Amino acid sequence: MLNNKVHEMSIAKNDVGRRLARLCDSWPFSICRVSANETSNGNNGRDERNCSKVSDISQSEKLDGIESFSHSNHISIQMKLADEDSKEILQMPLGTSSVFRTTVNLLGIMLGLGLLSTPYALEEGGWMSLGVLFALALICSYTAFALAGCLDCDPKVLNYQDIGNQAFGMKGRLVVSTFLYVEIIFIAIGYTISLGDNVAAIFVDTQLNVSSWLHLTTPRFLTIIAVLFVLPTLWVRDLRSISFLSFGGVITSLLLMLALTWAGIFDAVGFRQEVPFINMQRMPVSTGLYAFCYAGHVVFPTIYRSMKDPSKFGRVILISFVIVTAVYSGFACLGATMFGSLVRSQITLNMPKHLLITKLALWATVITPMSKYALQLSPVARELENIVASAWKPRGRMVARACIVSFLLLSILAMALALPYFGYVLSLTGSFLSITMSIILPCVFYIKIKRKSISVWMILLNSFLILIGLVLGISGTIASAKNLIESIHGHARN
């Protein structure tokens, strides 16, 4: 039987006993008690009598060899292979996040840059495009459950890349990592375009003489200054001190909603503009923009593992997606009926500039991207640092990281200045990358990992969703890329 300490821990900390018992069924090792000193100092001098054979654990649920340490959110267990002398430390993550905190985290992830373009997406696709938004919400909430189902199959799997590795080995990990890093780059480009457009809106009456001899327009010069101002934040290696900035999207969303409602009701703008019922020709662009709104699946596995009670993950997903969809659809309806065919790809560029609430919303829209660069680009910078300077000394690695992130951000700035078309860039990102990461890959991995334990109907459902994802992704990518190329050529002719 479980002793009292381990029994309480297994109930309160993610049902660890059940996961370890399942893990023991397939792995030939013994689990032994490990002290904090043994974990940190690598002391393996223990009495072998403290070990319990796997067969005993899996059949009688003896977990006397597990100990939780107060200084860590992990259970550390030491494994001795049955036929070998080698030992290995395995750390099982123990979640501490409540339902409320997890919900706030998800809202902070999903409420962001996509909100600015939802009125434009509605105007482009017509009222019927809202059906696409609701369908994507339903599909993406299901694929969040699919990722959680993959995690439940193996307690060692902690993130999205691990799921790819679990399904297809290193090839799966490579595919996930590639799409992840490319998506991060494109999102950062979107941030930079938004930053430049909204800085220009704030300083619309400002003319800088210095920009003339640099052959730059004032908005472009201000964009460069803003990005250079952010650059030192990317040199920080420990991001915990600025992690709270990831919730800026929630505050910005609230300000934008308040500003737009105020302008419509109290500033005589009104909600009188007509929106087409449906525009099939522009529907793929709208689909890409809507898909971008739900681009958060890459962090869902990490959030699932962080929960104190993962069985409530479904509740978190339901609450988060209902709130996000209500905000996105409500904001889209407000903006589209206020400005109609004149609506811009960023609704902030339409809002009355003389209102104080509009100025606050504009500054929030500028500051939020600036505050997120370090957090957003950290995974790419860390991967490049490991490739370039893995064997270097700490000081050398610090210098290498500073050079890498500087080059990365300046490259993103150059691409944003060359492609100042916010709506098409976001639509391309949503169609090609977000749909792949949020719909196609979760269903592919779910079928691969759980094919022996799920029904034929579940396989057919996931296959159907993969087909939908491919159709939406390919059509949206072609339409967005075509519009982007035409915009570039048109700008070059002018």
ZIPEVEN-V840284 format. One record per pair of residues at least 24 apart in sequence whose C-alpha atoms are under 6 Angstrom apart, sorted by the first residue. I is the first residue (numbers start at 1). J is the second residue. D is the distance in whole Angstrom. If there is no record, write none. Layout:
BEGIN
i: <I | I>
j: <J | J>
d: <D | D>
END
This chain:
BEGIN
i: <1 | 2 | 13 | 13 | 14 | 14 | 21 | 24 | 24 | 25 | 29 | 29 | 29 | 29 | 29 | 30 | 30 | 30 | 31 | 31 | 31 | 32 | 32 | 33 | 33 | 95 | 95 | 95 | 95 | 96 | 96 | 97 | 97 | 97 | 98 | 103 | 103 | 108 | 108 | 108 | 110 | 110 | 111 | 111 | 112 | 114 | 116 | 116 | 117 | 117 | 118 | 119 | 119 | 119 | 120 | 120 | 121 | 123 | 123 | 124 | 125 | 125 | 125 | 125 | 125 | 126 | 126 | 126 | 126 | 127 | 127 | 128 | 133 | 143 | 146 | 147 | 159 | 159 | 160 | 167 | 167 | 167 | 181 | 183 | 189 | 189 | 191 | 193 | 193 | 195 | 196 | 234 | 235 | 248 | 252 | 255 | 256 | 259 | 259 | 270 | 271 | 271 | 272 | 273 | 273 | 273 | 274 | 284 | 285 | 285 | 285 | 288 | 288 | 288 | 288 | 289 | 289 | 291 | 292 | 292 | 295 | 297 | 345 | 381 | 424 | 424 | 428 | 428 | 431 | 431 | 431 | 432 | 432 | 440 | 440>
j: <62 | 62 | 94 | 308 | 308 | 309 | 58 | 54 | 58 | 58 | 54 | 79 | 80 | 81 | 82 | 54 | 79 | 80 | 65 | 78 | 79 | 65 | 78 | 65 | 66 | 305 | 306 | 307 | 308 | 307 | 308 | 306 | 307 | 308 | 308 | 316 | 320 | 247 | 249 | 250 | 294 | 296 | 249 | 250 | 249 | 293 | 346 | 347 | 345 | 346 | 332 | 332 | 335 | 336 | 343 | 345 | 286 | 275 | 336 | 282 | 278 | 279 | 282 | 283 | 286 | 276 | 277 | 278 | 279 | 277 | 278 | 278 | 290 | 442 | 446 | 442 | 301 | 302 | 298 | 445 | 448 | 449 | 380 | 433 | 412 | 416 | 369 | 416 | 420 | 366 | 223 | 374 | 402 | 368 | 364 | 361 | 361 | 357 | 358 | 338 | 337 | 338 | 337 | 337 | 338 | 340 | 340 | 476 | 427 | 476 | 480 | 427 | 430 | 431 | 476 | 427 | 430 | 430 | 430 | 434 | 434 | 438 | 423 | 405 | 480 | 484 | 477 | 480 | 473 | 476 | 477 | 473 | 477 | 466 | 469>
d: <6 | 6 | 6 | 6 | 6 | 5 | 5 | 6 | 6 | 6 | 6 | 6 | 5 | 4 | 5 | 5 | 5 | 5 | 6 | 6 | 5 | 4 | 5 | 4 | 6 | 6 | 4 | 4 | 4 | 6 | 4 | 6 | 5 | 5 | 6 | 5 | 6 | 5 | 6 | 5 | 6 | 6 | 6 | 6 | 5 | 5 | 5 | 5 | 5 | 5 | 5 | 4 | 5 | 5 | 6 | 5 | 5 | 6 | 6 | 6 | 6 | 5 | 5 | 5 | 6 | 5 | 5 | 4 | 6 | 5 | 6 | 5 | 6 | 6 | 6 | 6 | 5 | 5 | 6 | 6 | 6 | 6 | 6 | 6 | 6 | 5 | 5 | 5 | 6 | 5 | 5 | 5 | 5 | 6 | 6 | 6 | 5 | 5 | 6 | 6 | 5 | 4 | 6 | 5 | 6 | 5 | 6 | 4 | 6 | 6 | 6 | 4 | 4 | 4 | 6 | 5 | 6 | 5 | 4 | 6 | 5 | 5 | 5 | 6 | 6 | 6 | 5 | 5 | 5 | 5 | 5 | 5 | 6 | 5 | 6>
END
